[in-house]
């Protein structure tokens, strides 16, 4: 079981939210009904794996290839919390999930990054870095997204909450700068084969899309905070920077996808890492819609309708692949996943 399997909840949840924003009923209710049991099941399976196979489980924390996948737990918890807040109007449950995500983020961020830093056995950059590392950014910005929804219910000084949210938002942006520099360097100065171009590279875009969404939500709540109001032009500028960067990545990733699947004919078989490619499409849809609202740009509301169709198609194809993989019970994941496995 790959640590990044919680991307299933991330992808399903953000698609439900995007459909809710665009009024595509009853899809949000259907996706919510899928997501809650999926989230519970993944936690049960994760706990079972930790208890039954402690060696491989804990070795994942020291793996440069697999450890970043644990951050999907934080992002999935936040996305599900936003679903409860937006779809179910259950602010109490959303707040509880936010605090759980905060605790998870603190533990995973400093435990995993410390373990990888002090590790004596490190891979070279070409083998150690991949788009999955940007789930660190996604997890950080997911706290901002859910935190913006439950901010009025957090039992603390509102300005302290505002400072915490904007600090997380900026820290996530800084993490992206550090990591994307290494990923782009790996892209351009190391050999990149078709098998190396794995689905998590779509998080190059998704990490910026959720950063843009976080900024748009900070703009929405700025009127109630002197701190946020004082830096509102700064927040708006960085929000557009994040969205523009996410937009820039889309043609690049499509071109690389054609190179992988059409030119080199890599089989398009189910891989749990494909949920990490579905999530960015749904996130870009939601971010574009919220930016259109926050910055009074009506054409962006229309633009989001095109991307929700792409996100729905990608989710449906991946979900069908998931169901088929459960029925057929393949002996192993697709070849693209083998480099993410831990050693026996």
N, C-alpha and C positions, 0 to 999 in steps of 0.2 A: 504494500500500500504506500503510494507516494505521499509525502507530507503535504504536497500542494493540492491534494484532492479537495480541500475546502474551496477551491476555485469554482467548483460546481455550484456551491451556495452563492458565491460572489456573482457569478454569471447569471444565475436564475433570478437572484434578488434584484440586481440592477436593471435587468430587462423588465421585471415586473414594475419597478418604479418608473422606468421610461414609458411603459405602456399606460400606467396610471396618469402620468403627466399629460400624455397625448390623448387621453380619453378612450383608449382601446379596450373597453370592457367587452367580455368578462376575463380577458387574458390576465390582468393583474391578480384576480382572485384565484385563478387556476394555478398560476406560477407560485403564489403564496402557499397554496395547499401542497404543492410539491416541495417547496423549500424548507418548511418547518420540519417535516419528518426527515428530510435529507440531512439537515443540520444536526439533528439528534442522533441519527444513525452514524454519521461520520465521527461524532464525538465518542460514541460507544465503540466503534471499530478502532479508533485511535487508542482508547484506553485499553482495549483488549490486546492490541498489538504491543503496547508498552509493557503489559503484564506477561504476555506469552512469549514475546521475542524481544526481551530488553536489550540484548546486545546490538542487533541491527537498528533498533529504534534509537538508542542513545548515540550510536555511531553516526546517525544522520545529523546530529547536532554539530558534529565536527567535520562534516562533509561540505566542501565548497560548492558542490553540485546540487545537493539536496537540502541543506540547512535553510536556505532562504524560503523554501516552500512552507516552512512552519508559519511564516508571517501571514499566510492565507487564512489562518485561524482568526487572527485579529480582524482582518478585512471582512471575512464572512460574518463574524459576530456583529460588526458595525452595519453592514448592509442589511442583515436581518433586523437589526434594531431600527433602521430607517424604514423598513417595511412596516414594522409595528407602529411606528410614529405616523407615517403618511397614509398607509392603507387601512390600518385598524384603529387609528387614533388612540392607541394604548401607550400613552406617554410614560406610564410607570414601568412597563416592561422594557420599553426602549431605553429608559434611564438605567435600569439594572444591567442591560446588555452593554451600555456604554461603560459603566464602571468595570464590568468583567473584561471588556476589551482593553481598557486602560491598564489593568493589572497584567493582562497577557502581554501587552506591548512592552511594558517595562521589563518583565522577566525575559521575554524572547530577545528583545533588542540587545540588552547588555549581557545576557548569558551566551547567546549565539555569537555575537560579534567579538566578545572577549575570547571565547573558545577558538574561533577561527584566527584571531590575532596571535594568540600565544602558541598555536599549534606548530609543532616542529616539522610535520609532514604536510607540505603545501604543494599543490599542483602549479604548473606554470600558468601564465595569464590566459593562454589560448584554451586550456582545459578547465580553468577554474571560474571564468567569468561568463555569464550568459544573461539574457534578458530577465530571467527569473529573479535575479538579485534585486530588481526594481520593485519586488513585492514589499521590500522594506519601506519604500516610498509610499506605495499604495496603502499599507497598513497605517502609516503615520497620518496620511491625509484622510483616511477613512474615519479616524478619531475626530477630525475637524468636521467632517460632513455630519456624522451622527451628533457630535457635540453641539453643532449649530441648531439642530432640531430640538434638543432637550435642554438647551442652555437655561431657559427660564426656571426649570425644575431642579437645577443643580444647587445644592445647599451650600452656597459660598457667595462671597462678594461678587456681584455681576462684573465688575471691572477686573477682578482676578480671573474669572472665567474667560472674559474677552481676551485678556493678555495670554492666558494659557492656549486658547484656540489659535490666535494669530501667531504665537510662537511655534506651535506645532506645524502650522501651515508653512511658515518660512523655513523651519528646520527640514521639512519634507522636500521643499524646493532645493535646499542646499544639498541634501542627500542625493537628489536626482543629478545635480551638476557633477558631483564627485563620481557617481556610478556611470553615468552616460558617457563621461569622458573615457573611462576604461573600456566600455562596451564599443564605443565608436572607434577607439584605437584598435581593439581586437578585430572589428569589421574590416578596417582598411589596411592594416599592416601585418595580418596573419592570414594564412590560407583559410578560406571558408568554403567547406564542401557542402553539398546539398544536405547531407545527414547532420551537419552542424547547425543548420538553420531551423531551430526547433520552435514550436508554437509560442513559448514564453517570450520570444522576441517582440511579439505584439504588445507586451507590457511596456515597451519603449514609448508607445503612444498612450496606453492606458494610464500610466503613472502621471503623465501630464494632463490627461483628461480629468482624472479625479482631483488633481491640484487645481485645475480651472473650476471644477464644480465647488470645491471648498471655498475658493475665492468668491464665487458668485453668491454662496450662502452667507459668507461674512458680510458682503455688501447688503444683503437683505436684512441682516440683524444690526447693521451699523447704527441705525437711527436711535437705538436704545442704549448706545454705549458712547460716552465721550471719547474714549480711547480710539475706538474704531472710526468714529466720525472724523477725528483729527487726522487720520491717515487714510481716509477713504480714497483720494486720488491715487495713492500708492497701491492700495489693494486692487483697484480697478485696473491699473496699468499692468501689474503682475498677473492678474487673472487673464487678461488678453494675451500676455506673453505666453503663459502656460497653454492657453487654447490654440494659439498660433503654432506653437511647437508641436502639439498633438496633431494638428492638421497637416503640418509638414511631413510627419511620419507616414501618413496613410498611403500616398502614392509610392513611397519608397518600399514599404512593406508589401504592397500589392505586387510591385515589380519583382521583389525577391521571391514572393510566393509563386509567381509565374515561372521564374527561373528554377525553383525547386520542383514544382509539381508538373509543369508542362514541358520545360526543356529537358530536365533530368528524369522526369517520369517517376518520381518518388511516390509509392503507393499512399493513397489517402485513407489510411485505416485508423480505427479509433485508438486514441491515446489519451489518458487522463489529463495530460498537459494541454490538450486542446481547449479545455475550459479556460485556460489562461489567455487564449486568443478570442474567445467569445466575450469575456468580460470587458475588454477595452471598447468593443463596438457598442455595447449597451451603455457603458460609462460615457463615451463620447456623445451619444444621443442625449443623455440626461444633462451633461455639462452644457451642451449647445443650447438646450431649451432653457436652462436656468440662467445662462448668461444673457440670452435674449430677453428674459424677464428683468433681470437686475440692471441691465444697461439700456433698456428700452430700444431693442433692436428686433423689430417684428420679423424680419426676414430670417433670423436665426431660428425662430420658432418653426417656420416652414421647413428649413433645412433639416431640422432634427427628425422630421417625418420620413425622410429618405433613409436616414441611417438606422431608424428603428426597424425598417424592413430588412436591412442587411443583418442586423443583430438577431432578429427573429429567425431568419434563415439559418444563420450559423448555429444558433442555440438548438434548433430542431434537428439539424444534421448531427450535431455532437450528441444530443440526447438519444437519438435513434441508434447511433454507434455504441453508446453506453449500454442500451438495452440489449442490443445484439451481442455485445461482448459478454454480458451476464448470461445470456441464453447459451451461447456457443462455448463459454468457458475456455478461452484460448490458453495455450500453454504458457504464453508470455506476452508482454506488451509488444507493441510495434518496435522495430529496431531503433527508432529514434529515442526510445526511453532508456535503452540499456546503459547509456553513459551516465544516467542519473541514479542508477542503482547503487546501493552500498555493497561493499565487498562482503562475502559470506562470513 
